[in-house]
Amino acid sequence: MVLYLVIAKAADTSRARRNVYIDNNNAVVDANNQALAQSIEQTKQEIFTV
């Protein structure tokens, strides 16, 4: 029982670390997507101007 609790706690800690890593990567992807969408919108406006 004790061994199970130790293993379960280690697994929870590992999952929590992995989730933080994934959340950070998702934030970077979201920022890049917003920058790309803004760039696309700017390019569209330039095309319409021409």
C-alpha positions in Angstrom: 0.0 0.0 0.0 2.8 2.4 0.9 4.6 1.6 -2.3 1.5 2.3 -4.3 1.1 5.7 -2.7 4.7 6.5 -3.4 4.3 5.5 -7.0 1.0 7.3 -7.4 2.5 10.5 -5.9 5.5 10.3 -8.3 3.1 9.8 -11.2 1.0 12.7 -10.2 4.1 14.9 -9.9 5.3 13.8 -13.3 1.9 14.5 -14.9 1.8 17.9 -13.2 5.2 18.8 -14.6 4.3 17.5 -18.1 1.0 19.6 -18.0 2.9 22.7 -17.1 5.3 22.1 -20.0 2.4 21.5 -22.4 0.6 24.6 -21.1 3.7 26.7 -21.7 4.1 25.3 -25.2 0.4 26.0 -25.9 0.9 29.6 -24.8 3.8 30.0 -27.2 1.7 28.5 -30.0 -1.2 30.8 -29.2 1.1 33.8 -29.3 2.5 32.7 -32.6 -0.9 32.1 -34.0 -2.1 35.6 -33.0 1.0 37.2 -34.6 0.5 35.2 -37.8 -3.2 36.1 -37.9 -2.3 39.8 -37.5 0.3 39.5 -40.3 -2.2 37.9 -42.5 -4.8 40.6 -41.8 -2.2 43.3 -42.5 -1.2 41.6 -45.8 -4.9 41.4 -46.8 -5.3 45.1 -46.1 -2.2 45.9 -48.2 -3.6 43.7 -51.1 -7.0 45.5 -51.0 -5.2 48.9 -51.0 -3.5 47.9 -54.2 
